[in-house]
Amino acid sequence: MSNSAKFSEMAKKIDHVESVATFGGAAVIVPPPGGGDPVEILMLDPMPDVAMFWANVITKCQQEVQRLENASVQGFRTAR
């Protein structure tokens, strides 16, 4: 799937969700090549909380950074 297709796919999800539930926010973050996996977030929230949305985005990004750091350290250990 192309990077731009991830945004189109999320747009379709948002359109669908808005017709059946309360939309709480969405984000698609696509890093450059070799930068890890894309991060996709779609929140449903009957009482949308902007702070909670951004906290979720930050947490997902921190998890991806931690995963990359762990992989880097693991690669260093096996390269000895």
SVG drawing of the C-alpha trace seen along z (x, -y; Angstrom):
<svg xmlns="http://www.w3.org/2000/svg" viewBox="-25 -20 57 31">
<polyline fill="none" stroke="black" stroke-width="0.4" points="0.0,0.0 1.4,-3.4 1.9,-6.1 -0.8,-8.3 -3.2,-5.3 -3.1,-5.3 -4.6,-8.8 -7.3,-7.8 -8.1,-4.7 -8.4,-6.8 -10.7,-9.3 -13.0,-6.4 -13.0,-5.2 -13.8,-8.7 -16.7,-9.0 -18.1,-5.7 -17.7,-6.4 -19.3,-9.8 -22.5,-8.1 -22.7,-5.6 -20.8,-7.0 -19.3,-10.1 -16.0,-11.0 -13.3,-11.7 -10.3,-12.4 -8.0,-10.8 -4.3,-10.9 -2.1,-9.3 1.7,-9.7 3.9,-8.2 7.6,-8.3 10.3,-8.5 11.6,-5.2 13.4,-3.2 11.7,-5.3 9.4,-2.7 5.8,-1.8 3.1,-4.3 1.0,-5.3 -2.8,-5.4 -5.3,-6.5 -9.1,-6.7 -10.9,-7.6 -14.5,-7.2 -15.6,-9.3 -19.1,-10.3 -17.6,-13.2 -14.6,-14.2 -11.7,-15.3 -9.0,-17.1 -6.4,-16.6 -7.0,-12.9 -6.7,-12.8 -3.3,-14.5 -2.2,-12.3 -3.0,-9.2 -1.1,-10.6 2.0,-11.4 1.8,-8.0 1.6,-6.1 4.6,-8.1 6.6,-7.5 5.9,-3.8 7.2,-3.7 10.4,-5.6 10.9,-3.2 10.5,-0.2 13.0,-1.7 15.5,-2.4 15.1,1.1 15.7,2.6 18.8,0.4 20.2,1.6 19.4,5.2 21.1,4.8 24.2,3.4 24.3,6.3 24.2,8.9 26.7,7.0 29.6,7.6"/>
</svg>
